[in-house]
């Protein structure tokens, strides 16, 4: 069931964005195996882009690793929210660590809203089916993009990579089932540009903190009148 869900819009997203990354890696002198392995090990395009850009700039290994790790901190709250939904006595503890590595923006947005419709004992398999399908499609797409790089203009490569956050936003908006989530998206869209102008480096973090907190408070206040 999870694999079937991945073969729709998520597959299109994986193909488009990871073909762009493969071409980007080739243009910057990264080998094909390294580009594909970065998808396996990092499983997050922002972290992969940081890896490539840092490597091209000649940054030290001990500087690249923390930088890439920091780009993945956003997955911590997603993992903390998802893993309890999948816990079941028949699963081994080690399986949750594998599942946590597979958490991504797209898997969180697509699978979490559907957990209530899947029996608890089957949720982990559902999630892994979805995530592993996306993972496989992404790796094949990176390899394809690497070998098709000469046929893809630089501007298109960048556009394909940036296709990811836009599609994620559209998917997340379509999956919102609660008022607090809808309020958070609207406030985030309004506050995002302002915080970016205020501080480009911390703008996203500040926007998420302020908009998310404001959405929670506003939703609590509106519940008094429901």
C-alpha positions in Angstrom: 0.0 0.0 0.0 2.8 2.4 0.9 4.7 1.7 -2.3 1.5 2.3 -4.3 1.1 5.7 -2.7 4.7 6.6 -3.6 4.2 5.9 -7.3 2.0 8.9 -7.7 2.9 12.5 -7.2 5.9 11.6 -4.8 7.5 9.7 -7.7 7.2 12.7 -10.0 8.8 14.8 -7.3 11.7 12.4 -6.7 12.4 12.1 -10.4 12.4 15.8 -11.1 14.4 17.0 -8.1 17.0 14.2 -8.1 17.7 14.4 -11.8 18.5 18.0 -11.1 20.8 17.1 -8.3 22.6 14.4 -10.4 23.2 17.0 -13.1 24.4 19.5 -10.5 26.8 17.0 -9.0 28.3 16.1 -12.3 28.7 19.8 -13.2 30.7 20.3 -10.0 33.0 17.3 -10.5 31.4 14.9 -8.1 31.5 11.2 -9.2 28.4 9.4 -10.0 28.8 6.8 -7.2 29.4 9.6 -4.6 26.3 11.4 -5.8 24.2 8.3 -5.5 25.7 7.4 -2.1 24.9 10.8 -0.8 21.2 10.0 -1.5 21.6 6.8 0.5 23.4 8.3 3.4 21.9 11.7 3.7 18.5 11.3 2.1 17.8 15.1 2.1 18.5 17.4 -0.9 19.5 20.4 1.2 22.2 18.4 3.0 23.4 16.9 -0.3 23.7 20.4 -1.8 25.7 21.5 1.2 27.9 18.5 0.8 28.6 19.3 -2.9 29.1 23.0 -2.4 31.4 22.5 0.6 33.4 19.9 -1.2 33.8 22.2 -4.3 34.9 25.1 -2.0 37.6 22.8 -0.5 36.2 22.7 3.0 37.7 20.3 5.5 36.0 17.0 6.2 35.4 17.9 9.8 33.6 21.1 8.7 31.5 19.4 6.1 30.1 16.7 8.3 28.6 19.0 11.0 27.2 21.4 8.3 25.4 18.5 6.6 24.2 17.2 10.0 22.8 20.6 10.9 20.6 20.6 7.8 19.0 17.4 9.0 18.0 18.7 12.4 14.6 19.6 11.0 13.8 15.8 10.8 14.2 15.4 14.6 10.7 16.7 15.4 9.2 14.8 12.4 10.8 11.6 13.7 9.6 12.2 17.2 6.1 12.7 15.9 6.0 9.7 13.6 7.7 6.9 15.5 5.2 6.7 18.3 2.5 6.3 15.6 4.2 3.1 14.4 5.2 1.4 17.6 3.8 -2.1 18.0 5.0 -5.0 20.2 5.8 -7.2 17.2 8.4 -4.8 15.8 12.1 -4.9 16.9 13.6 -1.8 18.4 16.3 -1.7 15.7 13.6 -1.3 13.0 12.6 2.1 14.3 16.2 3.4 13.8 16.0 2.3 10.2 12.6 4.0 9.8 13.9 7.2 11.4 16.6 7.4 8.8 14.0 7.1 6.1 12.0 10.1 7.4 11.9 12.9 4.9 9.7 15.9 4.1 7.7 13.9 1.6 7.2 10.8 3.7 6.1 12.9 6.7 3.7 14.9 4.7 2.2 11.9 2.8 2.2 9.1 5.4 1.4 10.9 8.8 -2.1 12.0 7.8 -3.0 8.5 6.7 -1.8 6.7 9.8 -5.3 6.7 11.3 -6.6 4.7 8.3 -3.9 2.0 8.6 -3.9 -0.6 11.5 -1.2 0.1 14.0 0.5 -3.3 13.3 0.8 -2.4 9.6 1.9 1.2 9.9 5.6 0.6 10.0 5.5 -1.6 6.9 3.3 1.0 5.1 5.8 3.8 5.9 8.8 1.7 4.9 7.1 0.7 1.6 6.5 4.3 0.8 9.9 5.6 1.9 12.0 2.8 0.3 10.1 3.3 -3.0 10.9 7.0 -3.0 14.5 6.2 -1.9 15.0 3.8 -4.9 13.4 6.2 -7.4 15.6 9.0 -6.1 18.8 7.0 -6.4 18.0 5.9 -10.0 17.1 9.5 -10.8 20.4 10.9 -9.5 22.3 8.4 -11.7 20.2 9.4 -14.7 20.6 13.1 -14.0 24.4 12.6 -13.7 24.7 11.0 -17.1 22.2 13.4 -18.7 23.9 16.5 -17.3 25.3 17.7 -20.6 21.7 17.9 -22.0 20.2 19.8 -19.1 20.9 23.6 -19.0 22.3 25.0 -15.7 19.2 27.0 -15.0 17.0 24.0 -15.4 19.2 22.0 -13.0 18.7 24.6 -10.3 15.0 24.8 -11.0 14.5 21.1 -10.7 16.3 21.0 -7.3 14.1 23.9 -6.1 11.1 22.0 -7.3 11.2 20.0 -4.1 10.2 22.6 -1.5 7.5 24.0 -3.7 5.9 20.5 -4.3 6.3 19.7 -0.6 4.4 22.9 0.3 1.6 22.0 -2.1 1.4 18.4 -0.7 1.4 19.6 2.9 -1.3 22.1 2.2 -3.5 19.4 0.6 -3.1 17.1 3.6 -3.9 19.6 6.3 -6.8 18.2 8.3 -6.7 20.5 11.4 -7.2 24.2 11.7 -3.9 24.7 13.6 -2.0 23.3 10.6 -3.8 25.5 8.1 -3.2 28.6 10.3 0.5 27.7 10.6 0.9 27.4 6.9 -0.7 30.8 6.3 1.3 32.5 9.0 4.5 30.9 7.8 3.9 32.0 4.2 3.4 35.6 5.5 6.2 35.7 8.0 8.8 33.7 5.9 9.9 36.5 3.6 10.0 39.0 6.4 12.2 36.8 8.6 14.5 36.1 5.6 15.1 39.8 5.1 15.7 40.2 8.8 18.2 37.4 9.0 18.9 35.1 6.0 20.8 32.6 8.0 18.2 32.1 10.8 15.1 33.3 9.0 13.6 29.8 8.5 14.2 28.8 12.0 12.8 32.0 13.5 9.8 31.9 11.1 9.0 28.3 12.1 9.2 29.1 15.8 7.2 32.3 15.7 4.6 31.2 13.1 4.1 27.7 14.7 3.8 29.1 18.2 1.4 31.8 17.0 -0.7 29.2 15.2 -0.9 27.0 18.3 -2.0 30.0 20.4 -4.5 31.3 17.9 -6.1 27.8 17.5 -6.4 27.5 21.3 -8.0 30.9 21.5 -10.5 30.0 18.7 -11.5 26.8 20.4 -13.2 28.9 23.1 -15.7 30.0 20.5 -16.3 26.6 18.8 
